[in-house]
């Protein structure tokens, strides 16, 4: 599961690209045989993410990062390398 906002947004945008590519290159004869070929990918980690809870969990850490320079130096706010995301089935 992606943990940083940057990672989540990037993964969701990649999902959108995959859906667009699937629909723009659809073989409607195959869809007639198997409608699941154009099924939208519903990733649980996207739809079950609780943004409010996450904000509450990270608030104190973020506040320290922006108000205490020594903490900012120790834990920069730059995003880490995102995890690989698999879209579709």
DRENFIMAR-782892 format. One line per 3 residues: their letters; for each residue x, y, z of N, C-alpha, C, O. Coordinates in nm, 4 decimals, m for minus. Each point is the difference from the previous one (the first is absolute). Example, Ala and Ser with C-alpha at 12.3 -4.5 7.8 and 13.67 -1.06 7.14 Angstrom:
<pts>
AS) 1.3190:m0.5690:0.7800:m0.0890:0.1190:0.0000:0.0900:0.1200:0.0000:0.1036:m0.0019:0.0665  m0.1386:0.1069:m0.1385:0.0820:0.1190:0.0060:m0.0770:0.1090:0.0730:0.0509:0.1108:0.0169
</pts>
This chain:
<pts>
XXX) 0.0838:m0.1186:0.0000:m0.0838:0.1186:0.0000:0.0878:0.1241:0.0000:0.1006:0.0046:0.0707  m0.1364:0.0933:m0.1469:0.0713:0.1266:m0.0025:m0.0352:0.0793:0.1245:m0.1164:0.0039:0.0400  0.2138:0.0586:0.0210:m0.0244:0.0704:0.1255:0.0022:0.1520:m0.0154:m0.0758:0.0691:0.0681
XXX) 0.1586:m0.0169:m0.1535:0.0086:0.1446:m0.0157:m0.1030:0.0497:m0.0997:m0.0376:m0.0709:m0.0934  m0.0075:0.1935:0.1145:m0.1000:0.0578:m0.0902:0.0504:m0.0016:m0.1439:m0.0743:m0.0324:m0.0927  0.2010:0.0677:0.0753:0.0600:0.0009:m0.1335:m0.0144:m0.1371:m0.0662:m0.0391:m0.0103:m0.1163
XXX) 0.0714:m0.0949:0.1922:m0.0088:m0.1361:m0.0531:m0.1435:m0.0368:m0.0361:m0.0255:m0.0594:m0.1048  m0.0682:0.0955:0.1931:m0.1405:m0.0336:m0.0253:m0.0516:0.0705:m0.1244:m0.0643:m0.0620:m0.0848  0.0922:0.1915:0.0736:m0.0482:0.0761:m0.1156:0.0589:m0.0550:m0.1291:m0.0708:m0.0160:m0.0995
XXX) 0.1997:m0.0126:0.1014:0.0655:m0.0535:m0.1193:m0.0602:m0.1343:m0.0402:m0.0245:m0.0248:m0.1181  0.0008:m0.0615:0.2165:m0.0569:m0.1319:m0.0290:m0.1421:0.0116:m0.0550:m0.0365:m0.0720:m0.0929  m0.0430:0.1614:0.1492:m0.1372:0.0178:m0.0477:0.0012:0.0564:m0.1418:m0.0809:m0.0407:m0.0834
XXX) 0.1718:0.1337:0.0556:0.0104:0.0540:m0.1355:0.0415:m0.1085:m0.0989:m0.0499:m0.0030:m0.1125  0.1396:m0.0850:0.1524:0.0395:m0.1118:m0.0868:m0.1182:m0.0922:m0.0259:m0.0146:m0.0529:m0.1102  m0.0703:0.0332:0.2113:m0.1207:m0.0788:m0.0190:m0.0866:0.0648:m0.1073:m0.0540:m0.0686:m0.0869
XXX) 0.0408:0.2022:0.0933:m0.0777:0.0725:m0.1004:0.0563:m0.0172:m0.1395:m0.0756:m0.0138:m0.0962  0.2068:0.0143:0.0839:0.0625:m0.0215:m0.1307:m0.0312:m0.1395:m0.0517:m0.0289:m0.0183:m0.1183  0.0348:m0.0787:0.2064:m0.0283:m0.1377:m0.0398:m0.1445:m0.0146:m0.0483:m0.0262:m0.0652:m0.1011
XXX) m0.0674:0.1267:0.1744:m0.1411:m0.0056:m0.0392:m0.0185:0.0669:m0.1356:m0.0678:m0.0537:m0.0876  0.1275:0.1697:0.0707:m0.0102:0.0707:m0.1282:0.0528:m0.0870:m0.1133:m0.0645:m0.0129:m0.1041  0.1812:m0.0465:0.1239:0.0588:m0.0840:m0.1044:m0.0868:m0.1221:m0.0296:m0.0150:m0.0398:m0.1155
XXX) m0.0412:m0.0185:0.2195:m0.0876:m0.1157:m0.0194:m0.1207:0.0381:m0.0831:m0.0356:m0.0710:m0.0941  m0.0271:0.1809:0.1272:m0.1218:0.0400:m0.0699:0.0266:0.0518:m0.1409:m0.0824:m0.0192:m0.0893  0.1951:0.0838:0.0688:0.0303:0.0524:m0.1330:0.0450:m0.1093:m0.0970:m0.0063:0.0171:m0.1217
XXX) 0.0512:m0.1282:0.1768:0.0487:m0.1092:m0.0843:m0.0870:m0.1243:0.0165:0.0477:m0.1128:m0.0123  m0.1741:0.1350:0.0398:m0.0910:m0.1107:0.0293:m0.0373:m0.0779:m0.1255:m0.0347:0.0572:m0.1034  0.0427:m0.1870:0.1155:m0.0493:m0.0896:m0.1049:m0.1414:m0.0402:0.0431:m0.0173:m0.0884:0.0839
XXX) m0.0826:0.1536:m0.1417:m0.1376:m0.0182:0.0450:m0.0526:m0.1411:m0.0269:m0.0951:m0.0432:0.0651  0.1536:m0.0272:m0.1571:m0.0389:m0.1405:m0.0197:0.0405:m0.0836:0.1217:m0.0744:m0.0878:0.0438  0.1933:0.1164:0.0100:0.0439:m0.0717:0.1206:m0.0851:0.0387:0.1198:m0.0297:m0.0836:0.0853
XXX) m0.0095:0.2103:m0.0788:m0.0851:0.0452:0.1107:m0.1343:m0.0711:m0.0048:m0.0549:m0.0356:0.1043  0.0014:0.0145:m0.2238:m0.1269:m0.0715:m0.0134:0.0123:m0.1417:0.0557:m0.0949:m0.0531:0.0577  0.2117:m0.0074:m0.0752:0.0236:m0.1352:0.0508:0.0287:0.0001:0.1501:m0.0426:m0.0894:0.0731
XXX) 0.1168:0.1932:m0.0284:0.0408:0.0071:0.1411:m0.0023:0.1459:0.0460:0.0999:0.0704:m0.0151  m0.2113:m0.0242:0.0705:m0.0126:0.1394:0.0428:0.1029:0.0419:0.1057:0.0246:0.1193:0.0172  0.0343:m0.2131:0.0521:0.0992:0.0336:0.1030:0.1258:0.0639:m0.0587:0.0795:0.0581:0.0739
XXX) m0.0606:m0.0678:m0.2042:0.1207:0.0571:m0.0610:0.0034:0.1522:0.0086:0.1066:0.0600:m0.0139  m0.2214:0.0033:0.0366:m0.0017:0.1458:0.0151:m0.0406:0.0413:0.1419:m0.0396:0.1141:0.0235  0.0500:m0.2065:0.0684:m0.0335:0.0287:0.1395:0.0990:0.1014:0.0576:0.1207:m0.0098:m0.0222
XXX) m0.1738:0.1072:0.0963:0.0863:0.0991:0.0643:0.0792:m0.0651:0.1126:m0.0538:m0.0811:0.0753  0.1807:0.1162:m0.0639:0.0787:m0.0543:0.1114:m0.0355:0.0738:0.1291:0.0221:0.1206:0.0111  m0.0762:m0.1922:0.0848:m0.0315:0.0594:0.1295:0.0973:m0.0548:0.1025:m0.0204:m0.1077:0.0561
XXX) 0.1243:0.1817:m0.0330:0.1019:m0.0414:0.0952:m0.0494:0.0335:0.1409:m0.0339:0.1150:0.0282  0.0298:m0.2155:0.0606:m0.0480:0.0219:0.1357:0.0767:0.1112:0.0714:m0.0600:0.0813:0.0703  0.1920:m0.0772:m0.0879:0.0778:0.0995:0.0724:m0.0370:0.1420:m0.0420:0.0223:0.0941:0.0761
XXX) m0.0785:m0.0767:m0.1961:m0.0445:0.1328:m0.0441:m0.1354:0.0315:0.0617:m0.0180:0.1064:0.0592  m0.0760:m0.1966:m0.0722:m0.1366:0.0274:0.0410:m0.0224:m0.0105:0.1502:m0.0984:0.0533:0.0513  0.1866:m0.1200:0.0189:m0.0159:m0.0128:0.1443:0.0923:0.0934:0.0772:0.0053:m0.0065:0.1229
XXX) 0.0670:0.0926:m0.1922:0.0914:0.0922:0.0667:m0.0794:0.1057:0.0753:m0.0904:0.0621:m0.0559  0.1243:m0.0416:0.1826:m0.0686:0.0983:0.0844:0.0908:0.1224:0.0129:0.0883:0.0038:0.0856  m0.1107:0.0952:m0.1706:0.0855:0.1192:m0.0042:m0.0039:0.0769:0.1316:0.1025:0.0519:0.0442
XXX) m0.2173:m0.0441:0.0176:m0.0114:0.0737:0.1265:0.0819:m0.0679:0.1099:0.0733:0.0664:0.0733  m0.0859:m0.1974:m0.0622:0.0781:m0.0731:0.1012:0.1506:0.0160:m0.0267:0.0785:0.0219:0.0923  m0.0406:m0.0332:m0.2186:0.1414:0.0143:m0.0353:0.0515:0.1383:0.0396:0.1090:0.0117:0.0560
XXX) m0.1865:0.0928:m0.0846:0.0412:0.1360:0.0359:0.0192:0.0129:0.1505:0.0957:0.0624:0.0457  m0.1856:m0.1207:0.0302:0.0137:0.0047:0.1458:0.1243:m0.0753:0.0468:0.0669:0.0432:0.0939  m0.0360:m0.1543:m0.1581:0.1151:m0.0809:0.0400:0.1323:0.0703:m0.0279:0.0941:m0.0144:0.0780
XXX) m0.0847:0.0892:m0.1858:0.1281:0.0617:m0.0376:0.0112:0.1473:0.0391:0.1050:0.0613:m0.0193  m0.2117:m0.0045:0.0738:m0.0011:0.1434:0.0283:0.1157:0.0446:0.0884:0.0710:0.0944:m0.0346  m0.0509:m0.1610:0.1487:0.1045:0.0419:0.0932:0.1386:m0.0049:m0.0638:0.0812:0.0903:0.0201
XXX) m0.0544:m0.1954:m0.0968:0.1288:m0.0123:m0.0669:0.0197:0.1116:m0.1024:0.1075:0.0596:m0.0066  m0.2086:m0.0314:m0.0719:0.0103:0.1062:m0.1006:0.0165:0.1354:0.0665:0.0783:0.0826:m0.0468  m0.1511:m0.0582:0.1557:0.0128:0.1266:0.0721:0.1433:0.0194:0.0489:0.0551:0.1096:m0.0104
XXX) 0.0048:m0.2153:0.0635:0.1398:0.0090:0.0452:0.0932:0.0295:m0.1171:0.0934:0.0793:0.0127  m0.1187:m0.1425:m0.1249:0.0868:0.0194:m0.1162:m0.0017:0.1445:m0.0489:0.1021:0.0498:m0.0474  m0.2144:0.0173:0.0579:m0.0077:0.1360:m0.0527:0.0258:0.1067:0.1051:0.0182:0.1167:m0.0348
XXX) m0.0160:m0.1534:0.1632:0.0233:0.1004:0.1044:0.1342:m0.0154:0.0705:0.0452:0.0937:0.0659  0.0191:m0.2081:m0.0779:0.1283:m0.0225:0.0655:0.1052:m0.0327:m0.1058:0.0012:m0.1105:m0.0542  0.0872:0.2060:0.0245:0.0976:m0.0193:m0.1085:0.0842:m0.1257:0.0138:0.0302:m0.0638:m0.1009
XXX) 0.0090:0.0255:0.2224:0.0838:m0.1192:0.0153:m0.0749:m0.1264:m0.0407:0.0609:m0.0934:m0.0521  m0.1905:0.0889:0.0748:m0.0794:m0.1159:m0.0417:m0.0104:m0.0023:m0.1516:0.0067:m0.1063:m0.0616  m0.0230:0.2231:0.0019:m0.0097:0.0102:m0.1460:0.1273:m0.0550:m0.0643:m0.0065:m0.0696:m0.1013
XXX) 0.1222:0.1009:0.1599:0.1258:m0.0497:m0.0547:0.0123:m0.1520:0.0135:0.0580:m0.0655:m0.0865  m0.1122:0.0099:0.1942:0.0098:m0.1428:0.0246:m0.0996:m0.0807:m0.0833:0.0284:m0.1139:m0.0370  m0.1432:0.1713:0.0078:m0.1056:m0.0737:m0.0696:m0.0620:0.0883:m0.1083:m0.1081:0.0557:0.0195
XXX) 0.1760:m0.0429:m0.1328:m0.0532:0.0865:m0.1061:m0.1355:m0.0485:m0.0505:m0.0330:m0.1181:0.0111  m0.0440:0.2095:m0.0662:m0.1329:m0.0315:m0.0490:m0.0010:m0.0522:m0.1434:m0.1067:m0.0157:m0.0592  0.2228:m0.0108:0.0036:0.0048:m0.0513:m0.1358:m0.0603:m0.1396:m0.0052:0.0200:m0.0792:0.0921
XXX) m0.0926:0.0483:m0.1973:m0.0613:m0.1330:m0.0085:0.1049:m0.1080:m0.0199:0.1016:0.0210:m0.0664  m0.1282:m0.1373:0.1255:0.0887:m0.1141:m0.0232:m0.0376:m0.0652:m0.1319:m0.1037:0.0314:m0.0584  0.1869:m0.1206:0.0126:m0.0276:m0.0704:m0.1266:m0.1318:m0.0759:0.0126:m0.0153:m0.0807:0.0917
XXX) m0.0807:0.1046:m0.1821:m0.1297:m0.0674:0.0114:0.0101:m0.1494:m0.0235:0.0881:m0.0476:m0.0715  m0.1800:m0.0257:0.1333:m0.0067:m0.1438:m0.0193:m0.0570:m0.0287:m0.1385:m0.0715:0.0820:m0.0577  0.1040:m0.1978:0.0066:m0.0572:m0.0410:m0.1287:m0.1492:m0.0184:0.0160:m0.0469:m0.0517:0.1014
XXX) m0.0268:0.0939:m0.2008:m0.1452:m0.0112:0.0047:m0.0472:m0.0855:m0.1167:0.0348:0.0256:m0.1153  m0.1128:m0.1257:0.1459:m0.0562:m0.0865:m0.1032:m0.1446:0.0419:m0.0223:m0.0783:0.0106:0.0945  0.0444:0.0126:m0.2190:m0.1355:0.0440:m0.0335:m0.0670:m0.1076:m0.0835:0.0602:m0.0569:m0.0911
XX) m0.1826:0.0307:0.1231:m0.0754:m0.0989:m0.0765:0.0233:m0.1407:0.0512:0.0458:m0.0194:0.1126  m0.0768:m0.0769:m0.1942:0.0092:m0.1385:0.0460:0.0840:m0.0840:m0.0815:0.0154:m0.1186:0.0290
</pts>
